[in-house]
């Protein structure tokens, strides 16, 4: 199973038993962490794509170590102005070992049923042709385009 998670404002592709470096997280080496912001999860039989997140999906990982990356040089320069600045920094990171990718199929199915119930009860129907729309705005646009009437 593999997944794409979001942490620290970045996205990471992960798989079980893989080691990744993410922006610094709180915790001690050996602690378990669960990521609920899963954007994509795929297994041998099914693919789950979130909009934007996959409901009921999570990724578990274990903290291996904390550290600092290589030095990054930030150099600013403006020609003919006698302006140049050289700075640098080292970014903190946390190294994780992914232990599992979980997708709760039951919770996903319940969410899908709930959205279907809500979608059926709120339908807007065009009086002229009988087409159904999910939103009132969609119906207004249809009437304005197809039947030449003003929506306001």
JONOR-V438241 format. One record per residue. N is the residue number from 1. PHI is phi in whole degrees, 0 to 359 (NA if undefined). BURIAL is # if it has 16 or more other C-alpha atoms within 10 Angstrom, else .. Layout:
BEGIN
{{N;PHI;BURIAL} {N;PHI;BURIAL}}
END
This chain:
BEGIN
{{1;NA;#} {2;224;#} {3;205;#} {4;239;#} {5;245;#} {6;237;#} {7;206;.} {8;65;.} {9;76;.} {10;232;.} {11;248;.} {12;227;.} {13;273;.} {14;229;#} {15;213;#} {16;303;#} {17;67;.} {18;263;.} {19;252;#} {20;229;#} {21;249;#} {22;238;#} {23;303;.} {24;311;#} {25;239;#} {26;283;.} {27;136;.} {28;257;.} {29;303;.} {30;101;.} {31;287;.} {32;264;#} {33;231;#} {34;242;.} {35;256;.} {36;262;#} {37;274;#} {38;256;#} {39;269;#} {40;203;#} {41;219;#} {42;222;#} {43;236;.} {44;285;.} {45;243;.} {46;217;.} {47;238;.} {48;241;#} {49;247;.} {50;276;.} {51;222;.} {52;271;.} {53;245;#} {54;276;#} {55;289;#} {56;79;#} {57;259;#} {58;209;#} {59;235;#} {60;255;#} {61;214;#} {62;239;#} {63;287;#} {64;268;#} {65;196;.} {66;247;#} {67;193;.} {68;233;.} {69;282;.} {70;294;.} {71;288;.} {72;254;.} {73;264;.} {74;250;.} {75;240;.} {76;249;.} {77;207;.} {78;235;.} {79;291;.} {80;62;.} {81;240;.} {82;55;.} {83;238;.} {84;207;.} {85;226;.} {86;237;.} {87;227;.} {88;201;.} {89;204;.} {90;242;.} {91;276;.} {92;285;.} {93;218;#} {94;236;#} {95;265;#} {96;240;#} {97;248;#} {98;286;#} {99;258;#} {100;188;#} {101;239;#} {102;240;#} {103;233;#} {104;273;.} {105;295;.} {106;296;.} {107;294;.} {108;296;.} {109;294;.} {110;298;.} {111;297;.} {112;296;.} {113;295;.} {114;298;.} {115;293;.} {116;292;.} {117;296;.} {118;295;.} {119;295;.} {120;288;.} {121;285;.} {122;251;.} {123;232;.} {124;250;#} {125;247;.} {126;286;.} {127;290;.} {128;282;.} {129;241;.} {130;88;.} {131;288;.} {132;257;.} {133;226;#} {134;286;.} {135;238;.} {136;294;.} {137;298;.} {138;298;.} {139;295;#} {140;298;#} {141;295;.} {142;298;#} {143;299;#} {144;294;.} {145;279;.} {146;278;.} {147;252;.} {148;69;.} {149;264;.} {150;284;.} {151;277;.} {152;241;.}}
END
